[in-house]
Amino acid sequence: MLPKQVLDKWIKAFNEADANGLAALYHETAINHQVANEPVTGRDAIRAMFAAGFAAAKMVCIPENIFADGEWAILEWKDPNGLRGCGFFKVVDDKIVFQRGYWDKLSFYRLHNIPFEVS
């Protein structure tokens, strides 16, 4: 699969809140680094991260732009509440081996009424 095809499957699984389906798209040693959080390493840990996220909030990914070049797919997204972000996905042999995402964690917490501490 091309990186864009993997990303299309990722968006579908994300919007279905399917942590197992998402995890299946990652290499077993993949790294998912949402810059608002510490990096998460390994398919099982990534599955747990998504499961916890879906349990905490109703999340929806509305793609605005998708770009692909070589092993990379880039997603610019929004959600129905106005939150916006982007993600970079490196795909090798049909699996995501690295992902980096940029979004505003404080806005996300406020939109979903999730308690947070300011340090």
Biopython code that builds the backbone (N, CA, C, O; Angstrom):
import numpy as np
from Bio.PDB.StructureBuilder import StructureBuilder

atoms = [
    (1, "MET", "N", (0.835, -1.188, 0.000)),
    (1, "MET", "CA", (0.000, 0.000, 0.000)),
    (1, "MET", "C", (0.879, 1.251, 0.000)),
    (1, "MET", "O", (1.954, 1.285, 0.598)),
    (2, "LEU", "N", (0.391, 2.254, -0.679)),
    (2, "LEU", "CA", (1.058, 3.546, -0.633)),
    (2, "LEU", "C", (0.761, 4.222, 0.705)),
    (2, "LEU", "O", (-0.264, 3.932, 1.323)),
    (3, "PRO", "N", (1.647, 5.124, 1.165)),
    (3, "PRO", "CA", (1.391, 5.817, 2.435)),
    (3, "PRO", "C", (0.010, 6.472, 2.498)),
    (3, "PRO", "O", (-0.619, 6.453, 3.557)),
    (4, "LYS", "N", (-0.478, 7.046, 1.408)),
    (4, "LYS", "CA", (-1.797, 7.667, 1.424)),
    (4, "LYS", "C", (-2.890, 6.628, 1.664)),
    (4, "LYS", "O", (-3.873, 6.915, 2.347)),
    (5, "GLN", "N", (-2.733, 5.438, 1.116)),
    (5, "GLN", "CA", (-3.721, 4.374, 1.338)),
    (5, "GLN", "C", (-3.728, 3.939, 2.809)),
    (5, "GLN", "O", (-4.789, 3.692, 3.383)),
    (6, "VAL", "N", (-2.547, 3.848, 3.409)),
    (6, "VAL", "CA", (-2.457, 3.527, 4.838)),
    (6, "VAL", "C", (-3.135, 4.633, 5.646)),
    (6, "VAL", "O", (-3.878, 4.352, 6.586)),
    (7, "LEU", "N", (-2.881, 5.873, 5.286)),
    (7, "LEU", "CA", (-3.485, 7.004, 5.989)),
    (7, "LEU", "C", (-5.007, 6.990, 5.847)),
    (7, "LEU", "O", (-5.709, 7.279, 6.815)),
    (8, "ASP", "N", (-5.531, 6.663, 4.670)),
    (8, "ASP", "CA", (-6.980, 6.554, 4.490)),
    (8, "ASP", "C", (-7.568, 5.513, 5.449)),
    (8, "ASP", "O", (-8.623, 5.743, 6.041)),
    (9, "LYS", "N", (-6.889, 4.370, 5.605)),
    (9, "LYS", "CA", (-7.343, 3.340, 6.546)),
    (9, "LYS", "C", (-7.239, 3.841, 7.986)),
    (9, "LYS", "O", (-8.092, 3.532, 8.818)),
    (10, "TRP", "N", (-6.191, 4.615, 8.278)),
    (10, "TRP", "CA", (-5.998, 5.171, 9.620)),
    (10, "TRP", "C", (-7.154, 6.103, 9.969)),
    (10, "TRP", "O", (-7.705, 6.017, 11.066)),
    (11, "ILE", "N", (-7.528, 6.992, 9.051)),
    (11, "ILE", "CA", (-8.626, 7.936, 9.291)),
    (11, "ILE", "C", (-9.928, 7.180, 9.545)),
    (11, "ILE", "O", (-10.677, 7.524, 10.459)),
    (12, "LYS", "N", (-10.199, 6.157, 8.742)),
    (12, "LYS", "CA", (-11.427, 5.365, 8.919)),
    (12, "LYS", "C", (-11.448, 4.706, 10.299)),
    (12, "LYS", "O", (-12.447, 4.793, 11.012)),
    (13, "ALA", "N", (-10.353, 4.050, 10.674)),
    (13, "ALA", "CA", (-10.292, 3.381, 11.981)),
    (13, "ALA", "C", (-10.390, 4.398, 13.117)),
    (13, "ALA", "O", (-11.060, 4.143, 14.117)),
    (14, "PHE", "N", (-9.731, 5.542, 12.972)),
    (14, "PHE", "CA", (-9.790, 6.580, 14.001)),
    (14, "PHE", "C", (-11.224, 7.052, 14.202)),
    (14, "PHE", "O", (-11.689, 7.173, 15.335)),
    (15, "ASN", "N", (-11.920, 7.315, 13.110)),
    (15, "ASN", "CA", (-13.292, 7.825, 13.209)),
    (15, "ASN", "C", (-14.282, 6.777, 13.693)),
    (15, "ASN", "O", (-15.395, 7.113, 14.095)),
    (16, "GLU", "N", (-13.889, 5.521, 13.659)),
    (16, "GLU", "CA", (-14.699, 4.436, 14.229)),
    (16, "GLU", "C", (-14.276, 4.128, 15.666)),
    (16, "GLU", "O", (-14.804, 3.201, 16.280)),
    (17, "ALA", "N", (-13.327, 4.899, 16.207)),
    (17, "ALA", "CA", (-12.781, 4.680, 17.549)),
    (17, "ALA", "C", (-12.304, 3.235, 17.706)),
    (17, "ALA", "O", (-12.544, 2.594, 18.729)),
    (18, "ASP", "N", (-11.630, 2.741, 16.679)),
    (18, "ASP", "CA", (-11.183, 1.351, 16.617)),
    (18, "ASP", "C", (-9.696, 1.266, 16.955)),
    (18, "ASP", "O", (-8.843, 1.298, 16.067)),
    (19, "ALA", "N", (-9.401, 1.158, 18.239)),
    (19, "ALA", "CA", (-8.005, 1.105, 18.681)),
    (19, "ALA", "C", (-7.280, -0.109, 18.109)),
    (19, "ALA", "O", (-6.104, -0.013, 17.757)),
    (20, "ASN", "N", (-7.957, -1.239, 18.011)),
    (20, "ASN", "CA", (-7.322, -2.436, 17.447)),
    (20, "ASN", "C", (-7.039, -2.262, 15.960)),
    (20, "ASN", "O", (-5.973, -2.642, 15.476)),
    (21, "GLY", "N", (-7.997, -1.687, 15.238)),
    (21, "GLY", "CA", (-7.786, -1.434, 13.815)),
    (21, "GLY", "C", (-6.648, -0.463, 13.573)),
    (21, "GLY", "O", (-5.862, -0.640, 12.643)),
    (22, "LEU", "N", (-6.557, 0.565, 14.407)),
    (22, "LEU", "CA", (-5.442, 1.513, 14.306)),
    (22, "LEU", "C", (-4.122, 0.814, 14.589)),
    (22, "LEU", "O", (-3.163, 0.956, 13.830)),
    (23, "ALA", "N", (-4.074, 0.062, 15.676)),
    (23, "ALA", "CA", (-2.825, -0.603, 16.055)),
    (23, "ALA", "C", (-2.332, -1.530, 14.952)),
    (23, "ALA", "O", (-1.124, -1.671, 14.757)),
    (24, "ALA", "N", (-3.247, -2.158, 14.232)),
    (24, "ALA", "CA", (-2.862, -3.074, 13.155)),
    (24, "ALA", "C", (-2.133, -2.359, 12.019)),
    (24, "ALA", "O", (-1.447, -3.005, 11.226)),
    (25, "LEU", "N", (-2.270, -1.055, 11.931)),
    (25, "LEU", "CA", (-1.610, -0.290, 10.876)),
    (25, "LEU", "C", (-0.169, 0.077, 11.230)),
    (25, "LEU", "O", (0.573, 0.568, 10.379)),
    (26, "TYR", "N", (0.229, -0.160, 12.484)),
    (26, "TYR", "CA", (1.566, 0.207, 12.956)),
    (26, "TYR", "C", (2.502, -1.001, 12.969)),
    (26, "TYR", "O", (2.079, -2.127, 13.231)),
    (27, "HIS", "N", (3.763, -0.751, 12.687)),
    (27, "HIS", "CA", (4.803, -1.764, 12.857)),
    (27, "HIS", "C", (4.914, -2.057, 14.349)),
    (27, "HIS", "O", (4.620, -1.189, 15.171)),
    (28, "GLU", "N", (5.325, -3.244, 14.703)),
    (28, "GLU", "CA", (5.365, -3.626, 16.128)),
    (28, "GLU", "C", (6.315, -2.770, 16.956)),
    (28, "GLU", "O", (6.166, -2.694, 18.176)),
    (29, "THR", "N", (7.296, -2.118, 16.315)),
    (29, "THR", "CA", (8.217, -1.250, 17.056)),
    (29, "THR", "C", (8.017, 0.236, 16.709)),
    (29, "THR", "O", (8.912, 1.052, 16.928)),
    (30, "ALA", "N", (6.862, 0.571, 16.177)),
    (30, "ALA", "CA", (6.584, 1.949, 15.756)),
    (30, "ALA", "C", (6.673, 2.933, 16.917)),
    (30, "ALA", "O", (6.537, 2.566, 18.084)),
    (31, "ILE", "N", (6.902, 4.178, 16.564)),
    (31, "ILE", "CA", (6.892, 5.277, 17.537)),
    (31, "ILE", "C", (5.805, 6.257, 17.122)),
    (31, "ILE", "O", (5.743, 6.680, 15.968)),
    (32, "ASN", "N", (4.954, 6.613, 18.070)),
    (32, "ASN", "CA", (3.925, 7.627, 17.856)),
    (32, "ASN", "C", (4.255, 8.770, 18.810)),
    (32, "ASN", "O", (4.157, 8.621, 20.028)),
    (33, "HIS", "N", (4.644, 9.905, 18.251)),
    (33, "HIS", "CA", (5.000, 11.045, 19.094)),
    (33, "HIS", "C", (4.046, 12.201, 18.830)),
    (33, "HIS", "O", (4.224, 12.964, 17.881)),
    (34, "GLN", "N", (3.051, 12.317, 19.663)),
    (34, "GLN", "CA", (2.200, 13.494, 19.670)),
    (34, "GLN", "C", (2.957, 14.515, 20.506)),
    (34, "GLN", "O", (3.164, 14.299, 21.699)),
    (35, "VAL", "N", (3.373, 15.624, 19.903)),
    (35, "VAL", "CA", (4.325, 16.502, 20.562)),
    (35, "VAL", "C", (3.817, 17.088, 21.874)),
    (35, "VAL", "O", (4.605, 17.581, 22.681)),
    (36, "ALA", "N", (2.514, 17.036, 22.088)),
    (36, "ALA", "CA", (1.971, 17.496, 23.368)),
    (36, "ALA", "C", (2.191, 16.454, 24.468)),
    (36, "ALA", "O", (1.933, 16.730, 25.640)),
    (37, "ASN", "N", (2.660, 15.272, 24.102)),
    (37, "ASN", "CA", (2.869, 14.160, 25.043)),
    (37, "ASN", "C", (4.234, 13.531, 24.801)),
    (37, "ASN", "O", (4.923, 13.859, 23.835)),
    (38, "GLU", "N", (4.607, 12.634, 25.684)),
    (38, "GLU", "CA", (5.829, 11.863, 25.490)),
    (38, "GLU", "C", (5.616, 10.852, 24.361)),
    (38, "GLU", "O", (4.489, 10.406, 24.150)),
    (39, "PRO", "N", (6.676, 10.480, 23.628)),
    (39, "PRO", "CA", (6.541, 9.473, 22.579)),
    (39, "PRO", "C", (6.043, 8.140, 23.148)),
    (39, "PRO", "O", (6.361, 7.772, 24.279)),
    (40, "VAL", "N", (5.268, 7.439, 22.349)),
    (40, "VAL", "CA", (4.759, 6.116, 22.702)),
    (40, "VAL", "C", (5.416, 5.128, 21.742)),
    (40, "VAL", "O", (5.362, 5.312, 20.526)),
    (41, "THR", "N", (6.030, 4.091, 22.280)),
    (41, "THR", "CA", (6.779, 3.140, 21.461)),
    (41, "THR", "C", (6.159, 1.755, 21.519)),
    (41, "THR", "O", (5.873, 1.233, 22.597)),
    (42, "GLY", "N", (5.956, 1.168, 20.353)),
    (42, "GLY", "CA", (5.452, -0.200, 20.243)),
    (42, "GLY", "C", (3.957, -0.245, 19.949)),
    (42, "GLY", "O", (3.177, 0.565, 20.450)),
    (43, "ARG", "N", (3.583, -1.219, 19.119)),
    (43, "ARG", "CA", (2.185, -1.372, 18.695)),
    (43, "ARG", "C", (1.238, -1.520, 19.884)),
    (43, "ARG", "O", (0.174, -0.901, 19.896)),
    (44, "ASP", "N", (1.597, -2.319, 20.877)),
    (44, "ASP", "CA", (0.700, -2.529, 22.020)),
    (44, "ASP", "C", (0.504, -1.245, 22.820)),
    (44, "ASP", "O", (-0.607, -0.946, 23.259)),
    (45, "ALA", "N", (1.573, -0.494, 23.006)),
    (45, "ALA", "CA", (1.469, 0.772, 23.738)),
    (45, "ALA", "C", (0.656, 1.794, 22.932)),
    (45, "ALA", "O", (-0.093, 2.585, 23.504)),
    (46, "ILE", "N", (0.808, 1.772, 21.614)),
    (46, "ILE", "CA", (0.030, 2.669, 20.761)),
    (46, "ILE", "C", (-1.447, 2.296, 20.824)),
    (46, "ILE", "O", (-2.304, 3.177, 20.895)),
    (47, "ARG", "N", (-1.751, 1.002, 20.800)),
    (47, "ARG", "CA", (-3.141, 0.545, 20.954)),
    (47, "ARG", "C", (-3.724, 1.061, 22.273)),
    (47, "ARG", "O", (-4.846, 1.568, 22.302)),
    (48, "ALA", "N", (-2.972, 0.933, 23.349)),
    (48, "ALA", "CA", (-3.432, 1.389, 24.669)),
    (48, "ALA", "C", (-3.634, 2.903, 24.683)),
    (48, "ALA", "O", (-4.585, 3.394, 25.292)),
    (49, "MET", "N", (-2.748, 3.646, 24.018)),
    (49, "MET", "CA", (-2.879, 5.093, 23.945)),
    (49, "MET", "C", (-4.188, 5.477, 23.253)),
    (49, "MET", "O", (-4.924, 6.334, 23.743)),
    (50, "PHE", "N", (-4.475, 4.845, 22.117)),
    (50, "PHE", "CA", (-5.715, 5.146, 21.412)),
    (50, "PHE", "C", (-6.935, 4.723, 22.233)),
    (50, "PHE", "O", (-7.915, 5.465, 22.303)),
    (51, "ALA", "N", (-6.890, 3.553, 22.850)),
    (51, "ALA", "CA", (-8.023, 3.088, 23.657)),
    (51, "ALA", "C", (-8.316, 4.073, 24.781)),
    (51, "ALA", "O", (-9.476, 4.394, 25.040)),
    (52, "ALA", "N", (-7.275, 4.552, 25.446)),
    (52, "ALA", "CA", (-7.461, 5.529, 26.528)),
    (52, "ALA", "C", (-8.021, 6.837, 25.978)),
    (52, "ALA", "O", (-8.904, 7.437, 26.592)),
    (53, "GLY", "N", (-7.529, 7.278, 24.850)),
    (53, "GLY", "CA", (-8.018, 8.507, 24.244)),
    (53, "GLY", "C", (-9.487, 8.415, 23.863)),
    (53, "GLY", "O", (-10.253, 9.348, 24.103)),
    (54, "PHE", "N", (-9.885, 7.288, 23.268)),
    (54, "PHE", "CA", (-11.286, 7.109, 22.878)),
    (54, "PHE", "C", (-12.195, 6.978, 24.096)),
    (54, "PHE", "O", (-13.363, 7.363, 24.041)),
    (55, "ALA", "N", (-11.668, 6.439, 25.194)),
    (55, "ALA", "CA", (-12.462, 6.337, 26.424)),
    (55, "ALA", "C", (-12.662, 7.708, 27.065)),
    (55, "ALA", "O", (-13.667, 7.942, 27.735)),
    (56, "ALA", "N", (-11.710, 8.607, 26.859)),
    (56, "ALA", "CA", (-11.755, 9.922, 27.503)),
    (56, "ALA", "C", (-12.551, 10.950, 26.725)),
    (56, "ALA", "O", (-13.098, 11.881, 27.316)),
    (57, "ALA", "N", (-12.627, 10.800, 25.392)),
    (57, "ALA", "CA", (-13.242, 11.852, 24.581)),
    (57, "ALA", "C", (-13.760, 11.285, 23.262)),
    (57, "ALA", "O", (-13.236, 10.299, 22.744)),
    (58, "LYS", "N", (-14.781, 11.917, 22.743)),
    (58, "LYS", "CA", (-15.290, 11.609, 21.406)),
    (58, "LYS", "C", (-14.404, 12.368, 20.424)),
    (58, "LYS", "O", (-14.459, 13.596, 20.346)),
    (59, "MET", "N", (-13.591, 11.629, 19.678)),
    (59, "MET", "CA", (-12.648, 12.263, 18.765)),
    (59, "MET", "C", (-13.040, 11.960, 17.326)),
    (59, "MET", "O", (-13.413, 10.835, 16.994)),
    (60, "VAL", "N", (-12.951, 12.969, 16.483)),
    (60, "VAL", "CA", (-13.278, 12.842, 15.069)),
    (60, "VAL", "C", (-12.186, 13.530, 14.265)),
    (60, "VAL", "O", (-11.754, 14.633, 14.603)),
    (61, "CYS", "N", (-11.747, 12.881, 13.211)),
    (61, "CYS", "CA", (-10.725, 13.429, 12.314)),
    (61, "CYS", "C", (-11.380, 13.747, 10.976)),
    (61, "CYS", "O", (-11.803, 12.849, 10.248)),
    (62, "ILE", "N", (-11.457, 15.037, 10.665)),
    (62, "ILE", "CA", (-11.966, 15.469, 9.368)),
    (62, "ILE", "C", (-10.760, 15.931, 8.555)),
    (62, "ILE", "O", (-10.181, 16.979, 8.840)),
    (63, "PRO", "N", (-10.380, 15.148, 7.540)),
    (63, "PRO", "CA", (-9.208, 15.542, 6.753)),
    (63, "PRO", "C", (-9.465, 16.826, 5.975)),
    (63, "PRO", "O", (-10.509, 16.985, 5.341)),
    (64, "GLU", "N", (-8.502, 17.734, 6.032)),
    (64, "GLU", "CA", (-8.567, 18.949, 5.222)),
    (64, "GLU", "C", (-7.611, 18.861, 4.037)),
    (64, "GLU", "O", (-7.962, 19.237, 2.919)),
    (65, "ASN", "N", (-6.413, 18.367, 4.286)),
    (65, "ASN", "CA", (-5.427, 18.175, 3.232)),
    (65, "ASN", "C", (-4.624, 16.924, 3.521)),
    (65, "ASN", "O", (-4.284, 16.640, 4.670)),
    (66, "ILE", "N", (-4.327, 16.187, 2.480)),
    (66, "ILE", "CA", (-3.450, 15.022, 2.586)),
    (66, "ILE", "C", (-2.393, 15.155, 1.499)),
    (66, "ILE", "O", (-2.703, 15.361, 0.325)),
    (67, "PHE", "N", (-1.159, 15.033, 1.913)),
    (67, "PHE", "CA", (-0.039, 15.110, 0.993)),
    (67, "PHE", "C", (0.765, 13.822, 1.145)),
    (67, "PHE", "O", (0.839, 13.265, 2.240)),
    (68, "ALA", "N", (1.360, 13.351, 0.070)),
    (68, "ALA", "CA", (2.201, 12.160, 0.135)),
    (68, "ALA", "C", (3.442, 12.374, -0.699)),
    (68, "ALA", "O", (3.391, 12.967, -1.777)),
    (69, "ASP", "N", (4.566, 11.881, -0.185)),
    (69, "ASP", "CA", (5.827, 11.962, -0.897)),
    (69, "ASP", "C", (6.710, 10.815, -0.419)),
    (69, "ASP", "O", (7.093, 10.769, 0.750)),
    (70, "GLY", "N", (7.025, 9.915, -1.296)),
    (70, "GLY", "CA", (7.880, 8.786, -0.932)),
    (70, "GLY", "C", (7.250, 7.955, 0.170)),
    (70, "GLY", "O", (6.129, 7.468, 0.027)),
    (71, "GLU", "N", (7.977, 7.794, 1.277)),
    (71, "GLU", "CA", (7.501, 6.993, 2.411)),
    (71, "GLU", "C", (6.601, 7.780, 3.363)),
    (71, "GLU", "O", (6.163, 7.240, 4.378)),
    (72, "TRP", "N", (6.323, 9.036, 3.055)),
    (72, "TRP", "CA", (5.612, 9.911, 3.988)),
    (72, "TRP", "C", (4.223, 10.288, 3.488)),
    (72, "TRP", "O", (4.007, 10.520, 2.299)),
    (73, "ALA", "N", (3.284, 10.343, 4.440)),
    (73, "ALA", "CA", (1.969, 10.939, 4.208)),
    (73, "ALA", "C", (1.773, 11.993, 5.293)),
    (73, "ALA", "O", (2.141, 11.783, 6.449)),
    (74, "ILE", "N", (1.197, 13.114, 4.913)),
    (74, "ILE", "CA", (0.975, 14.224, 5.837)),
    (74, "ILE", "C", (-0.507, 14.556, 5.826)),
    (74, "ILE", "O", (-1.120, 14.700, 4.769)),
    (75, "LEU", "N", (-1.068, 14.676, 7.014)),
    (75, "LEU", "CA", (-2.496, 14.940, 7.184)),
    (75, "LEU", "C", (-2.701, 16.248, 7.927)),
    (75, "LEU", "O", (-2.192, 16.428, 9.033)),
    (76, "GLU", "N", (-3.442, 17.154, 7.321)),
    (76, "GLU", "CA", (-3.904, 18.349, 8.022)),
    (76, "GLU", "C", (-5.379, 18.079, 8.328)),
    (76, "GLU", "O", (-6.146, 17.732, 7.430)),
    (77, "TRP", "N", (-5.780, 18.240, 9.605)),
    (77, "TRP", "CA", (-7.122, 17.837, 10.018)),
    (77, "TRP", "C", (-7.787, 18.890, 10.891)),
    (77, "TRP", "O", (-7.158, 19.826, 11.385)),
    (78, "LYS", "N", (-9.086, 18.689, 11.054)),
    (78, "LYS", "CA", (-9.868, 19.466, 12.024)),
    (78, "LYS", "C", (-10.867, 18.503, 12.649)),
    (78, "LYS", "O", (-11.039, 17.377, 12.184)),
    (79, "ASP", "N", (-11.521, 18.963, 13.708)),
    (79, "ASP", "CA", (-12.623, 18.185, 14.269)),
    (79, "ASP", "C", (-13.869, 19.071, 14.297)),
    (79, "ASP", "O", (-13.775, 20.269, 14.029)),
    (80, "PRO", "N", (-15.027, 18.505, 14.615)),
    (80, "PRO", "CA", (-16.264, 19.290, 14.578)),
    (80, "PRO", "C", (-16.289, 20.462, 15.559)),
    (80, "PRO", "O", (-17.097, 21.377, 15.400)),
    (81, "ASN", "N", (-15.415, 20.449, 16.574)),
    (81, "ASN", "CA", (-15.375, 21.515, 17.575)),
    (81, "ASN", "C", (-14.416, 22.643, 17.212)),
    (81, "ASN", "O", (-14.300, 23.616, 17.956)),
    (82, "GLY", "N", (-13.736, 22.527, 16.092)),
    (82, "GLY", "CA", (-12.820, 23.574, 15.665)),
    (82, "GLY", "C", (-11.361, 23.325, 15.994)),
    (82, "GLY", "O", (-10.505, 24.123, 15.613)),
    (83, "LEU", "N", (-11.052, 22.231, 16.695)),
    (83, "LEU", "CA", (-9.653, 21.890, 16.957)),
    (83, "LEU", "C", (-8.991, 21.513, 15.641)),
    (83, "LEU", "O", (-9.597, 20.853, 14.797)),
    (84, "ARG", "N", (-7.758, 21.931, 15.475)),
    (84, "ARG", "CA", (-7.020, 21.633, 14.247)),
    (84, "ARG", "C", (-5.650, 21.082, 14.604)),
    (84, "ARG", "O", (-5.114, 21.331, 15.684)),
    (85, "GLY", "N", (-5.103, 20.325, 13.664)),
    (85, "GLY", "CA", (-3.766, 19.800, 13.856)),
    (85, "GLY", "C", (-3.236, 19.197, 12.583)),
    (85, "GLY", "O", (-3.867, 19.279, 11.529)),
    (86, "CYS", "N", (-2.070, 18.588, 12.687)),
    (86, "CYS", "CA", (-1.502, 17.893, 11.536)),
    (86, "CYS", "C", (-0.685, 16.709, 12.036)),
    (86, "CYS", "O", (-0.214, 16.684, 13.174)),
    (87, "GLY", "N", (-0.534, 15.742, 11.160)),
    (87, "GLY", "CA", (0.219, 14.546, 11.492)),
    (87, "GLY", "C", (1.110, 14.137, 10.342)),
    (87, "GLY", "O", (0.755, 14.303, 9.175)),
    (88, "PHE", "N", (2.264, 13.602, 10.676)),
    (88, "PHE", "CA", (3.235, 13.120, 9.711)),
    (88, "PHE", "C", (3.397, 11.622, 9.944)),
    (88, "PHE", "O", (3.668, 11.198, 11.068)),
    (89, "PHE", "N", (3.236, 10.821, 8.900)),
    (89, "PHE", "CA", (3.251, 9.365, 9.004)),
    (89, "PHE", "C", (4.319, 8.804, 8.064)),
    (89, "PHE", "O", (4.243, 9.008, 6.853)),
    (90, "LYS", "N", (5.308, 8.103, 8.609)),
    (90, "LYS", "CA", (6.287, 7.410, 7.779)),
    (90, "LYS", "C", (5.842, 5.961, 7.667)),
    (90, "LYS", "O", (5.651, 5.273, 8.670)),
    (91, "VAL", "N", (5.681, 5.513, 6.433)),
    (91, "VAL", "CA", (5.164, 4.175, 6.164)),
    (91, "VAL", "C", (6.226, 3.372, 5.425)),
    (91, "VAL", "O", (6.739, 3.798, 4.390)),
    (92, "VAL", "N", (6.548, 2.197, 5.975)),
    (92, "VAL", "CA", (7.503, 1.286, 5.357)),
    (92, "VAL", "C", (6.863, -0.096, 5.321)),
    (92, "VAL", "O", (6.365, -0.579, 6.338)),
    (93, "ASP", "N", (6.874, -0.727, 4.164)),
    (93, "ASP", "CA", (6.293, -2.064, 4.004)),
    (93, "ASP", "C", (4.858, -2.122, 4.539)),
    (93, "ASP", "O", (4.492, -3.044, 5.268)),
    (94, "ASP", "N", (4.057, -1.125, 4.166)),
    (94, "ASP", "CA", (2.620, -1.069, 4.488)),
    (94, "ASP", "C", (2.298, -0.820, 5.955)),
    (94, "ASP", "O", (1.140, -0.943, 6.352)),
    (95, "LYS", "N", (3.285, -0.476, 6.768)),
    (95, "LYS", "CA", (3.056, -0.228, 8.197)),
    (95, "LYS", "C", (3.605, 1.144, 8.579)),
    (95, "LYS", "O", (4.624, 1.591, 8.052)),
    (96, "ILE", "N", (2.916, 1.794, 9.498)),
    (96, "ILE", "CA", (3.409, 3.058, 10.034)),
    (96, "ILE", "C", (4.557, 2.730, 10.986)),
    (96, "ILE", "O", (4.383, 1.975, 11.943)),
    (97, "VAL", "N", (5.727, 3.302, 10.718)),
    (97, "VAL", "CA", (6.878, 3.073, 11.592)),
    (97, "VAL", "C", (7.139, 4.275, 12.489)),
    (97, "VAL", "O", (7.775, 4.160, 13.537)),
    (98, "PHE", "N", (6.631, 5.438, 12.058)),
    (98, "PHE", "CA", (6.812, 6.649, 12.851)),
    (98, "PHE", "C", (5.667, 7.608, 12.558)),
    (98, "PHE", "O", (5.255, 7.778, 11.410)),
    (99, "GLN", "N", (5.167, 8.222, 13.607)),
    (99, "GLN", "CA", (4.131, 9.240, 13.468)),
    (99, "GLN", "C", (4.447, 10.388, 14.413)),
    (99, "GLN", "O", (4.841, 10.177, 15.560)),
    (100, "ARG", "N", (4.270, 11.608, 13.912)),
    (100, "ARG", "CA", (4.393, 12.785, 14.772)),
    (100, "ARG", "C", (3.158, 13.632, 14.531)),
    (100, "ARG", "O", (2.777, 13.885, 13.388)),
    (101, "GLY", "N", (2.531, 14.072, 15.625)),
    (101, "GLY", "CA", (1.332, 14.884, 15.519)),
    (101, "GLY", "C", (1.461, 16.189, 16.290)),
    (101, "GLY", "O", (2.084, 16.250, 17.349)),
    (102, "TYR", "N", (0.853, 17.231, 15.729)),
    (102, "TYR", "CA", (0.865, 18.560, 16.337)),
    (102, "TYR", "C", (-0.573, 19.017, 16.531)),
    (102, "TYR", "O", (-1.349, 19.051, 15.575)),
    (103, "TRP", "N", (-0.935, 19.370, 17.766)),
    (103, "TRP", "CA", (-2.266, 19.869, 18.108)),
    (103, "TRP", "C", (-2.174, 20.536, 19.460)),
    (103, "TRP", "O", (-1.195, 20.359, 20.185)),
    (104, "ASP", "N", (-3.188, 21.297, 19.799)),
    (104, "ASP", "CA", (-3.192, 22.077, 21.040)),
    (104, "ASP", "C", (-3.860, 21.266, 22.157)),
    (104, "ASP", "O", (-5.082, 21.127, 22.189)),
    (105, "LYS", "N", (-3.054, 20.745, 23.055)),
    (105, "LYS", "CA", (-3.544, 19.888, 24.132)),
    (105, "LYS", "C", (-4.487, 20.638, 25.077)),
    (105, "LYS", "O", (-5.508, 20.082, 25.482)),
    (106, "LEU", "N", (-4.175, 21.866, 25.431)),
    (106, "LEU", "CA", (-5.022, 22.632, 26.331)),
    (106, "LEU", "C", (-6.401, 22.846, 25.712)),
    (106, "LEU", "O", (-7.409, 22.684, 26.400)),
    (107, "SER", "N", (-6.471, 23.205, 24.439)),
    (107, "SER", "CA", (-7.765, 23.373, 23.764)),
    (107, "SER", "C", (-8.532, 22.058, 23.730)),
    (107, "SER", "O", (-9.744, 22.044, 23.949)),
    (108, "PHE", "N", (-7.839, 20.947, 23.456)),
    (108, "PHE", "CA", (-8.474, 19.621, 23.448)),
    (108, "PHE", "C", (-9.095, 19.318, 24.805)),
    (108, "PHE", "O", (-10.253, 18.909, 24.884)),
    (109, "TYR", "N", (-8.323, 19.520, 25.879)),
    (109, "TYR", "CA", (-8.840, 19.251, 27.226)),
    (109, "TYR", "C", (-10.053, 20.129, 27.531)),
    (109, "TYR", "O", (-11.048, 19.647, 28.071)),
    (110, "ARG", "N", (-9.976, 21.392, 27.192)),
    (110, "ARG", "CA", (-11.106, 22.291, 27.451)),
    (110, "ARG", "C", (-12.346, 21.876, 26.665)),
    (110, "ARG", "O", (-13.449, 21.876, 27.212)),
    (111, "LEU", "N", (-12.181, 21.523, 25.395)),
    (111, "LEU", "CA", (-13.318, 21.122, 24.560)),
    (111, "LEU", "C", (-14.020, 19.877, 25.092)),
    (111, "LEU", "O", (-15.232, 19.724, 24.933)),
    (112, "HIS", "N", (-13.257, 18.991, 25.722)),
    (112, "HIS", "CA", (-13.801, 17.722, 26.199)),
    (112, "HIS", "C", (-13.985, 17.678, 27.714)),
    (112, "HIS", "O", (-14.236, 16.618, 28.286)),
    (113, "ASN", "N", (-13.860, 18.836, 28.355)),
    (113, "ASN", "CA", (-14.024, 18.920, 29.814)),
    (113, "ASN", "C", (-13.161, 17.915, 30.558)),
    (113, "ASN", "O", (-13.616, 17.267, 31.501)),
    (114, "ILE", "N", (-11.923, 17.792, 30.132)),
    (114, "ILE", "CA", (-10.976, 16.901, 30.791)),
    (114, "ILE", "C", (-10.140, 17.746, 31.750)),
    (114, "ILE", "O", (-9.550, 18.743, 31.333)),
    (115, "PRO", "N", (-10.078, 17.368, 33.015)),
    (115, "PRO", "CA", (-9.298, 18.151, 33.979)),
    (115, "PRO", "C", (-7.812, 18.161, 33.597)),
    (115, "PRO", "O", (-7.289, 17.174, 33.080)),
    (116, "PHE", "N", (-7.157, 19.263, 33.853)),
    (116, "PHE", "CA", (-5.724, 19.373, 33.566)),
    (116, "PHE", "C", (-5.075, 20.229, 34.634)),
    (116, "PHE", "O", (-5.719, 21.047, 35.291)),
    (117, "GLU", "N", (-3.777, 20.014, 34.786)),
    (117, "GLU", "CA", (-2.993, 20.819, 35.728)),
    (117, "GLU", "C", (-2.004, 21.656, 34.939)),
    (117, "GLU", "O", (-1.395, 21.178, 33.981)),
    (118, "VAL", "N", (-1.853, 22.880, 35.338)),
    (118, "VAL", "CA", (-0.865, 23.759, 34.734)),
    (118, "VAL", "C", (0.390, 23.688, 35.594)),
    (118, "VAL", "O", (0.336, 23.892, 36.806)),
    (119, "SER", "N", (1.504, 23.403, 34.965)),
    (119, "SER", "CA", (2.746, 23.300, 35.745)),
    (119, "SER", "C", (3.661, 24.456, 35.480)),
    (119, "SER", "O", (4.748, 24.527, 36.053)),
]
sb = StructureBuilder()
sb.init_structure("model")
sb.init_model(0)
sb.init_chain("A")
sb.init_seg("    ")
for serial, (resi, resn, name, xyz) in enumerate(atoms, 1):
    if name == "N":
        sb.init_residue(resn, " ", resi, " ")
    sb.init_atom(name, np.array(xyz, "f"), 0.0, 1.0, " ", f" {name:<3s}", serial, name[0])
structure = sb.get_structure()
